Amino acid sequence: MSHTRRGYIFLFIAMFLWGIHGPAGHFLATRGIDMLWVASARVLMGTVIFAVFLLATGKFTMDWRERWRTVAALSFVGLFLNTVTFHLALNTISGTLVMIIENLSPVFVFFLSFALAGVRPTWREIVALILSLLGMLLIVYGKDSFDFGGGDVTVGILWAVGAGVTFGWYVYFSADLVVPLRDDPVKVVQFLFKIFVISTVLMLPFLFRDCPKPQKADEWFWLVEMGLFQSGGAYLCWNYALRDVPVNTASVLFLLTILFTAINELLFLNLALNAYIVIGGILIIASGRLITRNG
């Protein structure tokens, strides 16, 4: 299997897992569970997952000083601030709208790539981005309602924009961190573990405060699912993918999470299918096909 094909497989697994994120988070928000507590619990579970992996493989010992500035910046901006802004947005708008706005992150990745590395996006990346954004807008138009009656929707949208900016930061700088590690997947996990440890420490005040927590079995199920598969599995697959897929390409393909989110809402949250959602999904799939085809 070629490195590129391997990267796309990891990328699509990550996007599928993150496509569950919005509906699961929206479900917990509608139950009145504190979203910052959910965020802190998710990050803690991700940290535990990476720690168990490193202990099981005998690779728990690592140099904490290696690339420490990049690790610290990714921990604070790319994970801590991204997780906080994403979950605060869920208090006032639906999970789907949060995911849609966060998926504007490719714009910020393109900007960082050009401003810091002088990398111009290819025509395929630009066309794919346009197709994806058009598909995203159609899905937005096709939704009945995105608000979640818990506060000011404008504030929720601003938090979601913050999530998009901080995730763009994570995408760009995590690629810079893992690209040299194409043949050392364990070291990728070591870097992820360090990033998650720092973010977990920053999240601790949210974890131990008095606030509404999950009570029912289905609430705990979705919380654990988010910790295992979004904080653990999706981040691992995403960083594995960035070893083999150009960062601009990966950031555009991240827009496929909108399609997976809509599919999950169709299956689990009774989203009504309509022509706008179908055409929007086709455009997003077409953008993915364009950017991944050879030649």
Salt bridges, closest charged atoms under 4 A:
ASP34 OD2 - ARG209 NH2 2.66
ASP63 OD1 - ARG65 NE 3.39
GLU66 OE2 - LYS187 NZ 2.97
ASP176 OD2 - ARG67 NH2 2.62
ASP218 OD2 - ARG31 NH2 2.78
GLU219 OE2 - ARG31 NH1 2.90
ASP244 OD1 - HIS3 ND1 3.73
ASP244 OD2 - ARG6 NH2 2.94
ASP244 OD1 - ARG182 NE 3.05
GLU265 OE1 - LYS143 NZ 2.88
